Amino acid sequence: MPKIYLIDVTNRDGVQTSRICLSKLQKTILNIYLNQFGVFQSEFGFPTTHHETNYLNANLELAEQGVLSPIRLGGWIRAIEEDVQEAFKNCPRIKNLNLSISTSDQMIAHKFKGKLDHASVIKEMQDAVKLARKLGAETIGVNAEDASRTRMDYLITFAQAAKEAGADRFRYCDTLGYDSPFTIYERIRKLAEAIKIPIELHCHNDLGMVVANSVAGAMAANDAGVDAYINTCVNGMGERAGNADLVAVVLAIKYGSGLQGKYLLDERVDLKKAWRMCKYASYAFGIPIPINQPGVGANAFAHESGIHADGALKDRRNYELYDFEELGRGEPEVIETGRQITVGEYSGIKGFRNVYEKLEIVFKDDAEATKILELVRYANVHNQKPLVEEELRFIAQYPDIARKIMTMTPLK
């Protein structure tokens, strides 16, 4: 029976959100959280972008060590041979790629401006897929940018050509959030029945329907007999109005009417990791979680109305579809109100060791402590904000990889 898997794109599409960014250390910690949550693949960055190279290779090293496992790490590149060559030059150990090219009449006419037509778009894509396989790619997804505004006959022709070239998955991109749940279901059903390979759903929230569209598309793919891979972002980050929120997608599949028991979600998904992951992403991005965010918002389980409060106290199922404990919520959070010793870019060794002793991390001698302190100082500069417990632990546990992640070498 086909299943629904999650490919999170926070570290690729999420960080493209205007006016915000994540440091390379923050992206790494987020990959660790995504692995714990049970995400199938993290689209962890751009292997053709120079400032990403050290971070990407360091995370691939973490994957080889089993730290980032079983999650797969996938890179995003354009579906052109030059990008494929550059990706493997920069990241020789990369195994998973998504290759993207525009397919709608609008973009072929007004983005490519005569450089490509419908036939040459297909040829560019096929040449890139074949080269990626030749150079060592183990899984390849082909992305049709603006698929929701692409003529259906051409989209099927393009997708079949991708399959023939060796693509493992086809990514249907609702790039402008143009689809509705009804149109995307109909289109994905036709597409999946025609090409018979797994379908990715990459949807945007410009019209406020991103989770509904993503889930409807996945239902259509499963109904046609193929696996579905929903693209998500933690806390719904993403360009313009954002991408499909990771937690909301999982909740919709698990508890939505007509979905429970009929559509199978990847069994690795562990909602108990949601609370800490979403809070970390909120801190790293510097963007508060909206109080009405499904599952993790401050008001997601708050009841003030007399009728609602009375009903919830009698039986939580009166006004709650799912339990807050399922999302890793419910434990009190301790906030220090007395003396605090923090670690920053100007910290000394005594205060630094005090912070790590509270984390029950002991260094064998002053030399080791000094080495980690220097990395922590750099990390504070790197993040431009105080480090949190997860980051402090990571640096102490993987100092050599942390050093690689924070190393930047501008092009000469």
N, C-alpha and C positions, 0 to 999 in steps of 0.2 A: 504493500500500500504506500503511495507517495506521501512524503512528509513536507513540512515547512521548516526551513532552516533560516538562520539569521546571519546576514553579512553586515556588520556595523561599519559605517563610513565616517564616523566622527573625526578620525585622524586624517581624513582626506577632504570630504565635503564639509564636515562640521567646522574645520579650521579655516575654510574659505569664507566663513561668515564675515561680512564686512565689519570692521572696527574691533575685532577681537582676535586673539591668537592663543596658542598653547606653546610652552617651551618643549624642547625635545624630551626632557626628563618627565614632564607632565604627560606627554603623549605615551611614553613608555609605561608609566604607572597606569594609565588608562587601559593600555593593552593588557596589563596584568589583571585588572578588574574585569575586562571583557572576557578574558579566558575563564576566570572564576565564575562569571555569570552563565557561561555555556554558549557564547557566541561561536558560530562555526568558523567565521573568518573576519579578521579586521583588515579593512582597506587602510593600511598603515601609513601611506604616503605616496610621494612621487619619486620614483627611482631615476628620473631624468633631471631632478632639481638638485643643484650642487649642495645647498645648505642642508638637505635632508640626508645626504649620503652616509655620514658617520652614524647618525641615529638609526637609519634603516639597517645598516650592516650590524650594528650592535644588537638590534632587536632580533635579527636573523641568528646571531650568535646565541642569544637567550633561548631561541626556539630550539637550536641544536643541543643546548644543555638541558632541555626539558622544562625550563622555567615557563616559556610560552608554548605550552602544549596541553591539549591537542589542537588548540586554536591554530588556524592557518593565517599567515601574514601575506596579504595580497597588495601589489602595487598597481597604481593607475597610470596609464600612458595613453598617448594618442595612437590610433591605429595606423601608424606609418612606420616604415622600416627604420628610419633614423632614430625614432624613439626606442624601438626594440633594441637596436645596437647599443644605444646610450645606456639603457636600463641594465643590460648585462655587463657593460663596461664598468658601471658604477657599483653594481650589486651582483657580482658573479654567482652568488648562492641563492638568488631569488628564484622561487619555484612557482609562484602563483601570480598571474597578471590579469588585469582587465584592460582591454584595448577599446578605445572609444572613438567614434566618428559620427558626424551629423547625418541624418537620413531624410529629414523633411524637405519638401519642396521649398519652403520658406528659407531654410538655412543653406540648402544647396545653391539657391539663387542669390541670396542676399548676405551670406556669410562667406562662402567660397568665391563669390564674385567671378565666376567663369573659370576658376582654376580646376574645378572638378565638376563632372556631371554625374548622373545617377549610375552610369556604368563604371566610371572611374572610381567612384566611392567604393563600390564593391571590390574592384581590383586592388585598391590601396589596402583595404581591410584584409583581403585574403592573403596578399603578399606578406603583410605584417604578422598574421596568425601563423603562417607556415614558417616564417623566420623565427618567431618566438619559440615554436615547438623545436625547431632545429637547434636552437641555442640552449635549450634545457628547461623550458617551461613545462611543468607537470600538469597544471590546470590553467585553462584559458577561458576567460569570459569575454564575449564581444558585446560592446555597448552600442545601442542605437540611440544617440542623443536626439531628443525631440521626437521620440517614437510615437507619442500620443498625437502628434500632428502630422505623422507620416501616412501617406496613402497605404491602405492595408495590403494591396497587391504587391506594392514595392517592398513593404516591410517583410512580408513573407519571403519574397525572392531574396532579399538581403540576408535574412536569418538562415534560410536554407544554404546560401553561399557560405555563411559563417560555419555552419555545421560541416559542410563538405571540406572546408579548409582545415578543420580539426578542432573547432571550438567545443568546449565541454558544456558551456552554459550560454544563454542569450539574455542580455540585460535590456529590459524594456524601460526606457527612461521617460517618465512624465516630467520633463525638464522644467516646464512652466506651470506645473500643477493644473493642467488643462482638463484632464479626465474627470469623470464622475464615477462612482462605484459601479454604475450600470454600464457605461461605455467601456471601462477598463475590463470588466468581467467578459463582455462580449468579444473584445479584441484579443485578450489573452487566451480565451478559449479557442478561438479560430487559429491563433498563432501556434499554440501548443499542440493542437491536433495536427497541424500541418508539418511542424518541424520535429516534434517528438524528442526534444531534449529539454533539460531543466531550464526554467525561466526565472530570471531575477526581476524583482519589482523595485524600481528606483523612482520614488515619487516625491514631489515637493508640495508645499502647503499654501500656495498662493491663493487658493480659494477655500482653504480651511478643511479640505477633505482628505488630507494625506494619509491618515491611519486607515480610514474607511477604504480608500483606493488601494492601498497596499494589501490589506487583508482580502478585499474582493478579488484583486488580481491573483493572489496566492490561491484562493479558493478555485478560481477558474483553471489555473495550472494543474492543481490536484485533481479536479473533476475531469480534466483531459488525460489524466494518467501519468503526469510528470511531477517531479519534485519542484518546489518553489523556494526561492531564496529572497527574503524580504530585506531590502537595504534600510538600515535604521541609523539614527544618531542619538546619543545619550542626551536626554532633556530636550530633544527635538531641535537641536542646533542645525545649522545649515544655511546655505545662501538664501538671501531675501527672507521669506517667511518660514524657512526651515525645512527639514526633512522629517520623516516619520519617527516619532518618539519611540525609543526602544522598549521602554516599560509598557507604554500604552498599547503597542502592537502585541506584546505577549499577553497582556490582560484581555485584549479583545479576542484573541484566539482561544484562550483558556475559558473565558466566561461569556463571550458573546452568544446571543440567541442563535441557534442553528449551527453553531461551530463546535460546541462542546461535544467531544467524543466522535465527531464526524471527521474533523481535520486534525492530523497528528503533528504536534510540535516536537522538534528535536528534543529528545529526552534528556540531553545534557543541561538544558536551560534550568537555572536555579534562581528563582525570584528572590530568595532570601538575601542575595547579594545586591539587590537593587538599591536599597537605602544608602548604603555606604558608597556605592559607585556613583550614584546621582549626586550625592553631597560633595564627593570629591570633584566631579566634573564641574559643578556649580562654583566651587572655590577656585579651581584652576582657570576656568573661563572668566571668573569675576562677574558672573551673572546669576542673581538669585533664582531659585526654583519658584515659579508662580505658585501662589497659595492654592490655586484650583487645579494644579497639575495632577492628572490621574495617578493614583497610587502613592506618589511621593510628595505631593503638595501638602503644605501645612494644614489645609482644610479638607484633605481627602477623606479623613475620618472624624471630622469635627461636626458636632450637632448642637445647634442653639435653639431652633424652633421647638416649642413645647411638645408638639405632636411627634416630631422626629426624635427628640431626645428620649421621650417616654417610650417610643417604639423600639429604639435601639437598645435601651436598657432592658426591655422585656426580652428581646431576641434580636441579636445583631443583624440577622438576615432580613429583618423588616426594612432596614435602610442601608445595608452594606452588602454588596455582591460578593466580596472577598474579604479575607481577614488581613488586618494590618501586620500580623505576625508573619504572614507569608512573604511580605516584602522586606523582612528584616527589621521591622519597626517594633516599638514597644518597650525597648530597654531605655532606662533613664540615661541621659548624657551628663557627665560631670564637667562642670566649668570651674576652673581655678579662679578663686577670688582673693587669694593671699599673694605671697611672694611668688614670682615667676622668673625663672631663668630661661631665656630663649637663645636660640642659635641664629646668628646672622653673619653678614660678610666681615664683621669686625670682632667676632667672638674670640675669647681667649680659651686656653686649654682647660682650665678648671671649670668654667661654666659649661663648656662643651661636654666634658665628661659627666657632669651632673645630669645633663639632659639625657644622655645615652644610658646612664645608670637607671634612670626612671623607666626607660624602655627595656630594662633588664639585658642590656647589651654591654658586655665587658670586653675591653681591649687587653691584649696580652702584655703590652708595655706602652710607654709614652711615645715611642717611635710610630707604632701602629695608630695610636690615637691622633697624633699630629698629622699623619697621612690622610686620615679620614676627615679631620677638621679642615684641612686645606680644600678637600673636595666639597665639603659642606659649604664653605665660604663661597666657592665658585658657584655652587648650585643656587645659593641665595641671589647672587648677581644674575645667574642664568634665568631664574624664575621671576625675579623682581618682586618677590613677596616671600614671607616667612615659610619655611618648609613645614610640611605636616608629617605626622608619624610615619605614614607609608613611605614617604620620600627619604626620611632619615634612615629607616630600616633598609631600604633598597641600596642606598649608598654604602652603608656599612657591610652589607652582604655581598654586593657586586661592585667593588670599587673600581676595578679595571674597566668594566663595561660602562659604569657611570662616567668615567673619564672620557671614554670615546663619545658617549652621547653628548657631552657638553663641549666637545672640541669643535671649534668652527675655524675653517681655513678659507678666507675669501679668495675668489679667483684673482690671479695676478693680471 
